[in-house]
Amino acid sequence: MYWNEGSYFGPAPFVNAHRFIFDSRDYGAAERLDILNDVDGVWRCRTTFNCTEACPRGSKITQAIADIKRALMFAR
């Protein structure tokens, strides 16, 4: 999954960041959310579930991205 200009972060970094953001032991959640709150971050995801369907590990990528978006909208 990528945008043709190559600036979109992509689903893998979102899933990795999600793991830490929602871990109560992580003290860098605010910084991670700031990084993902970018025009090329989670807001560029169009929620088409293509990445979830293509994931060989069966990760719920779109759900992780939705969780991050929700945290950005309501945790501030």
C-alpha positions in Angstrom: 0.0 0.0 0.0 1.5 3.3 -1.0 0.7 6.7 -2.6 2.3 7.3 -5.9 4.5 10.2 -4.6 6.0 8.0 -2.0 5.3 10.2 1.0 2.6 8.2 2.7 3.9 6.4 5.8 2.1 3.2 5.0 0.3 0.6 7.2 3.4 -1.1 8.8 4.5 1.9 10.8 1.0 2.5 12.0 0.7 -1.0 13.4 4.1 -0.8 15.0 3.2 2.6 16.6 -0.2 1.3 17.7 1.5 -1.4 19.7 3.4 1.2 21.8 0.8 4.0 21.9 -1.7 1.8 23.7 0.8 0.2 26.0 0.4 1.7 29.5 4.2 1.3 30.0 5.0 3.6 27.1 5.8 7.2 27.9 6.2 8.3 24.2 2.6 8.0 23.1 2.1 11.8 22.8 5.2 12.1 20.6 4.2 9.1 18.5 0.7 10.6 18.0 2.2 13.9 17.0 4.2 12.2 14.3 1.3 10.2 13.0 -1.0 13.3 13.0 0.5 14.4 9.7 -0.9 14.9 6.2 1.0 11.8 5.2 0.2 10.0 8.4 -3.0 8.2 9.5 -5.3 10.8 7.9 -4.3 9.7 4.5 -5.7 6.2 5.1 -9.0 5.9 3.2 -10.2 2.8 5.2 -10.7 0.6 2.2 -9.3 -2.5 4.2 -7.0 -3.4 1.3 -4.0 -3.6 3.7 -5.9 -5.7 6.1 -6.9 -8.1 3.4 -3.4 -8.3 2.0 -1.6 -8.7 5.4 0.0 -12.1 5.5 -0.1 -12.0 9.3 -3.8 -11.4 9.5 -3.3 -8.1 11.4 -6.3 -5.8 11.8 -4.4 -2.9 10.3 -7.5 -0.7 9.6 -8.7 -1.2 13.2 -5.3 -0.1 14.4 -5.4 3.0 12.2 -9.0 3.8 13.4 -7.8 3.5 17.1 -5.0 6.0 16.4 -7.3 8.4 14.7 -9.7 8.2 17.6 -6.9 8.8 20.1 -5.9 11.9 18.1 -9.4 13.3 18.0 -10.4 12.6 21.6 -7.2 12.4 23.7 -6.3 16.0 23.3 
